[in-house]
Amino acid sequence: MPKLLGWTWEADEKPLLGHPETCPMHHTGYCMSGLLVVRMVESGEETPITKGDFFEIPPGHDAYVAGNERVEMILFEGPGAHP
């Protein structure tokens, strides 16, 4: 799942999901390149995810690509993740 330079959840994903306040999805994965900053909207806490990181992101976040490299991730989903 590549994210290009300048990508933000607010501008690029939110409109596709019907404009929810935050991302309603749970994500688990591995970052292969780049720097993605994930912000938990309620607390304001920001977590950088970079090359070599395994991650788990709960619902209630937004995110943006930082730095000058595109972000590439592998996302893992369990059975029944999508209806």
Secondary structure, DSSP 8 states (H G I E B T S, - for coil): -EE-TT-BHHHHTGGGGT--SSB---EEEEEEESEEEEEETTT--EEEEETT-EEEE-SSEEEEEESSS-EEEEEE--TTS--
